[in-house]
């Protein structure tokens, strides 16, 4: 990864998480594209996660911030939950579960802080304003008993009153949970992989694919498993359309390597290619094929 680019564009990712990447994720492709006049998109967006599950029974609990307030449906995709945690005061959050639903996570990414006999004791220990968590649990439990969640619309299978003390709290805060993540920003492209300028016009002969281009998920809250498969499919199809269109052969510059699941650091795995408009790459200092 490129720690300077990570710190500049995605400071949350630079703080505490384990950033998924390797020595090839140096941002070279993105930087060359920018120097050739290419625009970027979503450079401040990240995929970040530290799932508290499995087991899924933990999702029957409530996730609250330092004010004792819920802010997301607990059964959301894990990177969506984490994305909202990053938006909370101090990027702090706690998963609250009663004794009837408390189990140890299969992957110990989210530490168990402690257990308390009363909610009031838990509020005091976590620094939550007195009465706030009590009110949140009372409201949640009332509706959960009916199989309803009017606030965040959690699915009924994950709704269960958390009213059988003692209660435990898992720490999902940034810097406490073992977060991992990768960047989602990159060069702006057309559907054919052509790099675009800020005004939306195409830079002739300059193409970006994979993670040198902006991720189709756009942000971590909208990311879901399989997104990279779609990104890879479109990236693979673009050169073939270009070839059939007679725009000239493309030369490719690798921008790191990662698994299909994704890795981080600027530029994540991808390619910056130069076709008929090779002058654009020359302005970037020259592009050499590997």
C-alpha positions in Angstrom: 0.0 0.0 0.0 0.9 3.7 -0.2 0.7 4.9 3.4 0.9 8.6 2.4 -2.1 8.3 0.0 -4.1 6.2 2.6 -3.4 8.9 5.3 -4.3 11.7 2.9 -7.5 10.4 1.4 -8.8 7.9 4.0 -7.5 8.9 7.4 -9.9 6.5 9.2 -8.2 3.6 7.4 -4.8 4.9 8.3 -5.6 5.1 12.1 -6.0 1.6 13.5 -7.1 -1.1 11.1 -5.1 -3.7 9.4 -4.9 -2.4 5.8 -5.2 -5.2 3.2 -2.5 -4.8 0.7 1.0 -5.6 -0.4 4.2 -4.0 -1.7 2.7 -3.6 -5.2 -0.2 -1.5 -4.0 1.7 1.7 -4.4 -0.8 3.9 -6.2 1.4 4.3 -9.2 -1.4 3.7 -11.8 -3.7 6.3 -10.1 -0.9 8.9 -9.8 0.0 8.4 -13.5 -3.6 8.8 -14.5 -3.9 12.0 -12.5 -0.8 13.4 -14.1 -2.2 12.7 -17.5 -5.3 14.8 -16.7 -7.5 12.0 -15.3 -10.2 12.7 -12.8 -10.7 10.7 -9.6 -13.8 9.5 -7.8 -14.6 8.4 -4.3 -11.0 8.8 -3.1 -12.3 9.2 0.5 -14.3 6.0 0.5 -13.2 2.8 2.1 -14.4 -0.8 2.8 -13.8 -1.4 6.4 -15.0 -4.2 8.6 -14.8 -6.2 11.8 -17.7 -8.6 11.9 -19.0 -9.6 15.3 -20.6 -12.7 13.8 -20.8 -15.7 13.5 -22.7 -16.8 15.5 -25.7 -14.9 14.1 -27.5 -14.9 17.4 -25.3 -11.9 18.4 -27.2 -9.9 15.7 -30.3 -10.0 17.9 -28.5 -7.5 20.2 -28.3 -3.8 19.7 -25.3 -1.7 18.5 -25.2 1.7 20.2 -22.8 4.6 20.2 -21.3 6.5 23.2 -24.6 8.2 23.7 -26.4 4.9 24.0 -28.3 5.3 20.7 -28.8 2.8 17.9 -27.8 4.0 14.5 -27.9 1.0 12.2 -29.8 -2.3 11.6 -27.6 -4.8 13.3 -28.2 -7.4 10.6 -26.8 -5.2 7.9 -23.9 -6.3 5.8 -20.8 -6.1 8.0 -19.1 -3.3 6.1 -22.2 -1.2 6.1 -22.4 -1.5 9.9 -18.7 -0.6 10.2 -19.2 2.3 7.9 -21.8 3.8 10.2 -19.7 3.1 13.2 -17.0 5.3 11.6 -19.5 8.1 11.5 -20.3 8.0 15.3 -18.7 10.2 17.9 -15.1 8.9 18.4 -15.9 6.1 16.0 -17.0 4.2 19.1 -19.7 1.6 19.3 -20.8 -1.3 21.5 -22.8 -4.5 20.8 -25.1 -5.1 23.7 -26.4 -8.6 24.3 -28.3 -10.2 27.2 -27.3 -13.5 28.8 -29.9 -15.5 26.8 -28.3 -14.4 23.5 -24.6 -14.0 24.4 -22.1 -16.3 22.7 -18.4 -15.9 21.9 -17.8 -14.8 18.3 -16.3 -17.5 16.1 -13.7 -15.0 14.9 -12.4 -13.0 17.9 -12.4 -9.7 16.0 -14.6 -7.8 18.5 -13.5 -8.1 22.2 -15.9 -8.8 25.0 -15.5 -5.9 27.4 -17.3 -7.3 30.5 -20.7 -8.3 31.9 -23.0 -6.4 34.3 -25.9 -7.3 36.4 -27.9 -4.1 35.6 -28.1 -1.8 32.6 -27.4 1.1 34.8 -24.0 -0.4 35.8 -23.2 -1.0 32.2 -24.0 2.6 31.3 -21.7 3.8 34.0 -18.9 1.5 33.0 -19.1 2.4 29.3 -19.5 6.1 29.9 -23.0 6.3 28.4 -25.2 9.1 29.8 -27.4 7.7 32.6 -30.8 6.5 31.3 -29.9 6.6 27.6 -29.1 2.9 27.1 -32.0 2.0 29.3 -34.4 3.9 27.1 -32.9 2.4 24.0 -33.2 -1.1 25.3 -36.8 -0.5 26.5 -37.9 0.7 23.1 -36.1 -2.0 21.2 -37.4 -4.8 23.5 -41.0 -3.5 23.2 -41.0 -3.7 19.5 -38.8 -6.8 19.2 -41.3 -8.7 21.2 -43.8 -8.0 18.4 -41.3 -8.9 15.7 -41.0 -5.2 14.7 -38.2 -2.6 14.3 -39.7 0.7 13.2 -36.4 2.5 13.6 -34.1 0.5 11.4 -36.2 -2.3 10.0 -34.1 -5.2 11.1 -35.4 -8.5 9.8 -37.7 -10.4 12.2 -35.4 -13.4 12.5 -32.8 -11.2 14.2 -35.2 -9.5 16.6 -35.3 -10.7 20.2 -35.8 -8.8 23.4 -32.6 -8.3 25.3 -34.2 -8.3 28.7 -32.7 -11.3 30.6 -29.7 -9.9 32.5 -26.9 -9.9 33.1 -25.8 -8.1 29.9 -22.5 -8.2 28.0 -20.9 -5.6 25.8 -18.6 -6.2 22.8 -16.3 -3.3 21.8 -16.8 -2.5 18.1 -14.9 0.8 18.4 -12.1 1.8 16.0 -8.9 1.0 17.7 -10.4 -1.7 19.8 -12.0 -4.1 17.3 -9.6 -5.8 14.8 -10.7 -3.8 11.7 -9.4 -4.5 8.2 -10.1 -2.5 5.1 -9.2 -1.3 1.7 -9.7 1.7 -0.5 -12.4 2.2 -3.0 -11.4 5.3 -4.9 -9.6 5.5 -8.2 -9.7 7.1 -11.7 -13.0 8.0 -13.2 -13.8 5.9 -16.2 -16.5 5.4 -18.8 -18.3 2.1 -19.1 -15.6 1.1 -21.6 -12.8 1.8 -19.2 -11.7 5.1 -20.8 -10.2 7.5 -18.3 -12.2 10.7 -18.0 -11.2 14.3 -17.3 -12.9 16.5 -14.7 -15.3 17.8 -17.3 -16.3 14.3 -18.2 -14.5 14.2 -21.6 -12.5 11.1 -22.5 -8.7 11.1 -22.6 -8.0 9.4 -25.9 -6.3 6.1 -25.6 -6.0 6.0 -21.8 -7.8 3.2 -19.9 -8.0 2.1 -16.3 -9.3 -1.2 -15.1 -9.6 -3.1 -11.8 -8.7 -1.1 -8.8 -6.9 1.6 -10.7 -10.4 2.7 -11.5 -13.0 3.8 -9.0 -14.8 0.8 -7.4 -18.3 0.3 -8.7 -19.5 0.0 -5.1 -18.6 3.7 -4.6 -18.7 3.5 -0.8 -18.3 0.9 1.9 -21.9 1.3 3.1 -23.1 0.1 -0.3 -20.5 -2.7 -0.7 -21.6 -6.3 -0.7 -19.9 -9.6 -1.3 -19.4 -10.3 -5.0 -19.0 -6.6 -5.9 -15.4 -7.4 -7.0 -16.7 -10.1 -9.4 -18.8 -7.5 -11.2 -15.9 -5.1 -11.3 -13.6 -7.8 -12.7 -16.2 -8.8 -15.3 -16.6 -5.3 -16.7 -12.9 -4.7 -16.6 -12.3 -7.9 -18.6 -14.9 -7.0 -21.2 -13.7 -3.5 -21.8 -10.5 -4.4 -23.7 -12.4 -6.7 -26.0 -14.9 -4.0 -26.9 -11.9 -1.7 -27.5 -10.2 -4.2 -29.8 -13.4 -4.8 -31.8 -13.9 -1.1 -32.1 -10.5 -0.7 -33.8 -9.1 1.8 -31.3 -5.7 0.1 -31.3 -3.9 -2.3 -29.0 -3.6 -1.5 -25.3 -0.4 -1.8 -23.3 -1.0 -2.5 -19.6 0.8 -1.4 -16.5 0.1 -3.6 -13.4 -0.9 -1.6 -10.3 -0.4 -4.2 -7.6 -1.8 -7.7 -7.1 -4.6 -8.9 -4.8 -7.0 -11.8 -4.4 -10.5 -11.6 -5.9 -11.8 -10.7 -2.5 -9.9 -7.4 -2.6 -6.9 -5.7 -1.1 -6.1 -2.2 -0.2 -3.6 0.5 -0.5 -3.5 2.9 -3.4 -3.5 1.5 -6.3 -5.2 -1.7 -5.6 -4.8 -4.4 -8.2 -5.7 -3.1 -11.6 -4.1 -1.8 -14.8 -3.5 1.5 -16.5 -3.4 1.0 -20.3 -2.4 3.1 -23.3 -3.9 2.6 -26.7 -4.0 4.9 -29.7 -3.6 8.0 -27.5 -0.2 7.1 -26.2 0.7 10.8 -25.9 -1.4 10.9 -22.7 0.8 8.4 -21.1 4.0 10.1 -22.3 2.8 13.2 -20.4 2.5 11.0 -17.3 6.2 10.2 -17.6 6.0 7.2 -19.8 4.3 3.9 -19.4 6.2 0.6 -19.6 4.4 -2.7 -20.1 5.3 -5.6 -17.8 
